[in-house]
Amino acid sequence: MTLHVAPAGQLSTDQVASALRAATLAPSTHNTQPWLFASGPDGIELYADADRTLPVVDADRRELLLSCGAALFNLRTAIHAMGVHPATSLMPRRDDPDLLALVLPQATAPIDRRLAVLATAIPKRHTNRTPFAAEPVPAAAIGRLRHAAEVEHAWMPQLDAGQVAGLRDLVRKSHRVQMADPAFVAEWQRWTGRGQGNRDGVPFAAGGTVAADDTWVLRDYGTSSRAPSAGPLVVVIGTFGDTPTDRLRAGQAMQRVLLTATAEGIDASFVSQPVEVPAVRAQLRDLLGGGLWPQIVLRLGYGSPVSWTPRRTLDDVLVEPSPLIA
Ligand SMILES: Cc1cc2nc3c(=O)[nH]c(=O)nc-3n(C[C@H](O)[C@H](O)[C@H](O)COP(=O)(O)O)c2cc1C
């Protein structure tokens, strides 16, 4: 049966389709796009796509929840920019852990100018793995990025020089652990280095040029050419809990930080090895003082233009609505 986008709450069919397309532009580990959506008369549901898990690198589905949280932030932001309030509940059904969020587009809301700017950044954001220029990210912009994380209930602590050095060691260590694991390498290779014509996975062209002296960019998705690079800004986004809801919040915060960066002309890529290896993640938690659960590590700066990655179509990601919205 072919499923169709339906009008939802205050949104027309075209507006629902446009908001769902914005949601699908979110980043996801290895571009797995592990999300599904349903639209019904009362609203929109976001589901985890259980067929798109990564059993080796993401055994506990933490990064799946981050990716889906990023898609949810895009969805909420796109709806908001239409002047409609996206009333959102996370994990609304205890008996269905794959139903991650329920969004009820309700009465029209005054448009928050900051969210309208972030909505225009959604199609412009791309993971940028190229070497970054020596130019530092201005302190005022870092403050706005930190604020973006906090608005979404996550934190981006200021790291001192010792913590940055410690983080660099943990990146090296976790990278070694992953590359020595044949199951990790096999899973990574299945999703990367892809040619044209795929709707998912990381294409060869998105790999960028890995910098020889840039120890933050260790996972090589594309070319093996080497170029010099200055040290970029590296930040950790963390939450005080580590439940599925905390992870969904972390994904929304991550996406708000990424879109804020895009709107400021700042490029970003992910350095997620130290949060993917559980023992190293525990060490990173200690390095941050023991209070925060590190959820994602980002590299921020000014790179060269990069190309698009593909996405599944709306037909690929639509499922039947549940009685909650039907
Ligand atoms: C939770 C998460 C972890 C990621 N980890 C890495 C990583 O370690 N290295 C990397 O180069 N890209 C990483 N990515 C970026 C994805 O590969 C990228 O989002 C995907 O290929 C889609 O491309 P786009 O971000 O340009 O839209 C990660 C993305 C997410 C959401």
The ligand as an SDF file (V2000), in Angstrom:
LIG
                    3D

 31 33  0  0  0  0  0  0  0  0999 V2000
   25.5830   10.8040   15.8770 C   0  0  0  0  0  0  0  0  0  0  0  0
   26.4410   11.0490   14.6490 C   0  0  0  0  0  0  0  0  0  0  0  0
   27.7610   10.6010   14.6180 C   0  0  0  0  0  0  0  0  0  0  0  0
   28.5670   10.8390   13.5000 C   0  0  0  0  0  0  0  0  0  0  0  0
   29.8860   10.4520   13.5230 N   0  0  0  0  0  0  0  0  0  0  0  0
   30.7050   10.7920   12.5030 C   0  0  0  0  0  0  0  0  0  0  0  0
   32.1190   10.5540   12.5810 C   0  0  0  0  0  0  0  0  0  0  0  0
   32.6280   10.0310   13.5800 O   0  0  0  0  0  0  0  0  0  0  0  0
   32.8990   10.9410   11.5470 N   0  0  0  0  0  0  0  0  0  0  0  0
   32.3670   11.5690   10.4470 C   0  0  0  0  0  0  0  0  0  0  0  0
   33.1260   11.9360    9.5620 O   0  0  0  0  0  0  0  0  0  0  0  0
   31.0400   11.8110   10.3380 N   0  0  0  0  0  0  0  0  0  0  0  0
   30.1990   11.4470   11.3360 C   0  0  0  0  0  0  0  0  0  0  0  0
   28.8550   11.7520   11.2730 N   0  0  0  0  0  0  0  0  0  0  0  0
   28.3270   12.4820   10.1100 C   0  0  0  0  0  0  0  0  0  0  0  0
   27.5230   11.6070    9.1450 C   0  0  0  0  0  0  0  0  0  0  0  0
   28.3880   10.7500    8.4170 O   0  0  0  0  0  0  0  0  0  0  0  0
   26.7240   12.5450    8.2090 C   0  0  0  0  0  0  0  0  0  0  0  0
   25.7810   13.2360    8.9830 O   0  0  0  0  0  0  0  0  0  0  0  0
   25.9980   11.8120    7.1110 C   0  0  0  0  0  0  0  0  0  0  0  0
   26.9120   11.2100    6.2320 O   0  0  0  0  0  0  0  0  0  0  0  0
   25.0880   12.7580    6.3180 C   0  0  0  0  0  0  0  0  0  0  0  0
   25.8390   13.8130    5.7590 O   0  0  0  0  0  0  0  0  0  0  0  0
   25.5240   15.3450    6.1020 P   0  0  0  0  0  0  0  0  0  0  0  0
   25.7740   15.5520    7.5660 O   0  0  0  0  0  0  0  0  0  0  0  0
   26.4630   16.1330    5.2340 O   0  0  0  0  0  0  0  0  0  0  0  0
   24.0780   15.6340    5.7710 O   0  0  0  0  0  0  0  0  0  0  0  0
   28.0210   11.5160   12.3730 C   0  0  0  0  0  0  0  0  0  0  0  0
   26.6830   11.9470   12.4000 C   0  0  0  0  0  0  0  0  0  0  0  0
   25.9030   11.7260   13.5280 C   0  0  0  0  0  0  0  0  0  0  0  0
   24.4830   12.2510   13.5620 C   0  0  0  0  0  0  0  0  0  0  0  0
  1  2  1  0
  2  3  1  0
  2 30  2  0
  3  4  2  0
  4  5  1  0
  4 28  1  0
  5  6  2  0
  6  7  1  0
  6 13  1  0
  7  8  2  0
  7  9  1  0
  9 10  1  0
 10 11  2  0
 10 12  1  0
 12 13  2  0
 13 14  1  0
 14 15  1  0
 14 28  1  0
 15 16  1  0
 16 17  1  0
 16 18  1  0
 18 19  1  0
 18 20  1  0
 20 21  1  0
 20 22  1  0
 22 23  1  0
 23 24  1  0
 24 25  2  0
 24 26  1  0
 24 27  1  0
 28 29  2  0
 29 30  1  0
 30 31  1  0
M  END
$$$$
